[in-house]
Amino acid sequence: MDFPTDTSWADRWAYGAEPDSPEPGPTPGHAYAELVDGPLDGLLLDAIGWTAEEVQTGVALMTERGQFGPGGRALYDPWPGEQTRRDWSGHTP
């Protein structure tokens, strides 16, 4: 899979990083997909170790920023033909 592994996203936050983390950005050598729109817009999702099937399916990511508050999830689906982006598609409890 062709996820960016360079440093072009070095100044971005990775999904799941703690707000007070000294290094909230991407880990060198890992592969990331950008989250587009919705409550997690602009964050990077670590995709290292994903199977081809996982790359083609959507993800439900825990967030406090969504419609359902703490414990809720934001849904992100892959863009057709674009492995490096996930488009927000809604919320779920």
Secondary structure, 3 states (H helix, E strand, C coil): CCCCCCCCCCCCCECCCCCCCCCCCCCCCCCEEEEECCCCCCCEEECCCCCHHHHCCCEEEECCCCCCCCCCEEEEEEECCEEEEEEEEEEEC
